[in-house]
Amino acid sequence: MIQPFPAGFRIEEIKANGVAIHTRIGGPASHGGPVVLLHGFADTGDMWAPVAAALAPTHTVIAPDLRGMGLSSQPAGGYDKKTQARDIAGVLDALKIDAVALVTHDIGNMVGYAFAAQFPARVTRWVAMDAPLPGIGPWDELLKSPMLWHFNFRGPDMERLVAGRERIYLDRFYNELSANPAAIDEATRDHYARLYARPGNMHCAFEQFAAFGQDAADNKAFAQGPKLAMPILAVGGDNSFGTMQAEVMRFVASDVAAHVIAGSGHWLMEEQPAAAVAAIEDFLQ
């Protein structure tokens, strides 16, 4: 089930880059430095509560919902990850925070790379979890995988098919991209289905995928510059990206360590939360 964030966390609707970003914030203002947690599709910032509980005693923790997802506002455009990275920069500016560690999963990885590429001095360390980067490394081969048909599933008729059936659609991801579907319990599935059933949210989620072509072009341009220098921990589930996560990150970064979590598919925080939290905490502490 969905774990609540620790007592003392607050919610702010932060105006940044023309959108309102629903953001969970907690932890001390000093000590270990601030950490930004970025979710992906079929999750929201709620996924990070176990990480927040581990880090909050020593770190300021910031867990936003990406634009158009969760409880953030739903602009008509801007779902390319370069723009969304500027959303995150705006959130940090509003909080008067300069540099952060990043912890990202799924589409959060893509926003994280766009943030680190545009604002490298603002990223101290980065944990990148189980997702590719558009246009980078094996991207073109990955696009041929039957498991990734959803990358091109969008449009008005697709939205009509999914409307009222959000739980069925999300179950496909939880069931097929996990090592053990039972690890993602009914309460968790219902929680996210309710959020993605909010008017406009599934359309905005599809727009995240529709932007991948632009993201690929942007990432190829970013990759023409110097490689990222901050330390990166690339984490993959052994039934999902595994060591490929580190291989992808090494195309864009020079200091990458690989970590594979046993007994997990794509949904690391849901399938193996203790192991995922331990890897994140060890790397950041």
N, C-alpha and C positions, 0 to 999 in steps of 0.2 A: 504494500500500500504506500501511498505518498506520505513521506515523512515531513512533518512541519519544520520550518526553519527555526533555529534556536530563539529562545526568548530574548528580547532586546533588539531583534532585527526590525527594521522599519521598511515601509513601502513608500516610494516616491514615484510620481509620474513626472519624469524629467523631460523638459522640452529641449530637444537637441536636433539640429540639422533639419528643422521643419516638421519633426514628429514628436509624439509623446511616448517615451520609453518607460514601460512599467518595470521598476527596478527595486530589487530587494537589497538592503544595505545593512551591514552589521559588523561587529568586531571593533577592536581598538584602533585608534588613529595612528598608532606608532608600532613599535616592535618589528614584526616580520615583513612589513610592507603590504600594500594592497594587492588583491587578486581579483581578476575579472573572470567570471565563469560564463561561457557562451554555449547555449544549447543548439540542437538541430531540429529536424523534422520529426513529428510524432511525439515530441517532448516540448516542454517549455522550460523556463528558468527553474520551475519547481523540481526538476530532476536533480538539482545540485544540493538539496538539503543535507544529505549525509556529508558532503564535502564541506559545506558551510559549518556544520557542527564540529568537524575536525579542525578547521582552520581558524574559526572565529576567536578562539582564546588568544591567538597571537597575530592575526592578520585582519585588516579591513577587507571584507568580502563584498563584492558587487556582482549581483546576478540578475541581469536584465532579460526581458523577453525581446527577441528581435522584432523589428518593425513588422506589423501585420500579423504577428503570431502572439499566442497567449492573450494578455490583456493590454498589449501596446496598441497604439493607434494604427489605422489601416490606410496609409496614403495610396494614391492611385498608382504610383511608380516608385522607382528607387530600390528595387529588389536585387540589383547587382550588388555584389559583395563589397566593391570599392565604396559605394555610397553608404552601405550599412556599417562599414568600418568607421566612416565619418560620424555616424550616429553614436558609436561607442566613444569616439574621441570627444564628441560633444557632451556626453554623459560625464566623462571624466573631468572635462573643463568645468561643468556645472558643480561638480563635487570638489573642485580645486585639487585634483589629483593629477600628478604628472606622469610618473612611470608605474607600471603594474606588471605582475606576472599574469600570464594567460593560462586558462584551462578550458579546452574547447572540445566539442564532440560533433561529428556529422557536419551539417551546414555551418555550425559554429567554427569548424576548422577553416572553412573557406573565408568567413568573415575575419577570423583570426589572422590568416595569411595576408589578407588585404590591409588589415590594420598594421601588422608588423612591417609590411613592405612600404607602406606610406609613412609610418611613424616609428622607425626602428629604435630610436632613442627612448621611446615610451614603453618598450617591452624588455623586462629584465630576464625572464625565463618563460618557457612555454611548454605546456603539456598538450599535445595534439592527439586526439583519440579517434581512431577507427573511421576514417573517411578520406577519399581522394581530394585532390585539388584540380579543378577544371583547367584543362590545357597543359597540365604538368605531368611529365613522366609517362606512365602507362595509361593516361586518360583515354586516348582513342581506343585502345583495346578494351578497357573497362566498359566503354559505351556499348560494346557488342554483347555484353553479358545479358542473357535473358532475365537474370535476377534484377536488372536495373531498368526494366521497361518503364517504370514510373517516372524516369527522368523526362520522358516525352509524353506523359499522360496529363493533359490539361486542355482547357477550352470550355466553352459554354456547355456543350453536351456532356462532357466528362463531369463538369460540376453538377449538372442535373442528375447524373447517375449516382453521384456520391451523396447528394443532399438527402439528409434523413438517414443515411447509411454510413455515417462517419465511423462508427465503431467497427463495422464490417471492413471498411477500407483500412483502418489503422491495424486491425487484427492481422491483415495480410503481412504487414511489416514486422509486427511483433512475432508472428509465428514462423515466417520464412527466413528472417534474418537473425534469428536467435539460435543458440545451441540447445536451449531448453525452454520452450514456450511457456511452460508452467511457472518459470521464474518471474514472469511478468503477470502479476495476479489480476484478478477481476477488478479490484478497486482501482488499481493503477490504470488499467485500460479504460474503465468508465470515466475516470478523472480527465484523461486527455481527450477522450471522445466528446465530453461535454464542452471542453475548451475549443476544440476544432470545429464543433457544431455551431459556435457563435456566428451570427450573420457576418459574412465577409471573410472569416478566418481561413476557410479552406481555399477560397479564391487566392488569397494572399500567399498561402503555402504553395499553391501551384505556381505562382509567380516567382517564388524562390528558385524553382527548377527551370522556369522559362528563361531566367537570366543566365543560365550556365554558358550559353554561347558568348555573351558579353564578358562573363567572368573569365572564360578561357582566354579571350583576347587580352583582357587586362592583366591576367597572371603571366602570360607570355611576355608582355611588356615589362612587368615587374622583374621577371627573371632575367632580363637583359642586364640588370644592374648587379651590384655586388651581392653575394649570398648573405643571407641573414647570419648574424654573428652570435646572437644570444643562444645560451644552452637550450636545447629542445629535447624533451622526452617524447618519443613517438610510441604510443600505446595501441596495440591491436589485440582483439580477441583471437584466441587460437582457432576458432571456427569462423573467423571473418578475415580481417586484413592481416592479422599476425605481423610478421616481420616486414610485410610490404609497406606498412605505415612508415617505417623508418626509411625504406627505399624511396618512397615518394618525397619525404621531407628532405632527403639529402640532395634532391635536385635543386632545392631553393635555400638550403641552409648548410653551414659548415660544421656545426657542433651538435650532432644528433645521436642520441642514445636510443636503442630499441628496448622495448619491454612488451612481453606477450603475457596476457592474462589467460590462465588455463580455465577451461570449462565455460567459455563465454563466446557468444556470437557478437553481433554488432552492438547490442544493448548492454554495454559494460556496467553502467551504473545500476541497471535493474537486475542483471543476471549475477554479477559478482561484485556487489557494492563494497564489501570489506576489502577485497583485493585491489579494486580500483582506487578507493580512498587511500589505502596504504601506499600505493605507487605515487599518487599525487602528493601526499603529505611528505613522503621521503624526499622527493625531488625538490619540493619547495622549501622544506625546512633545512 
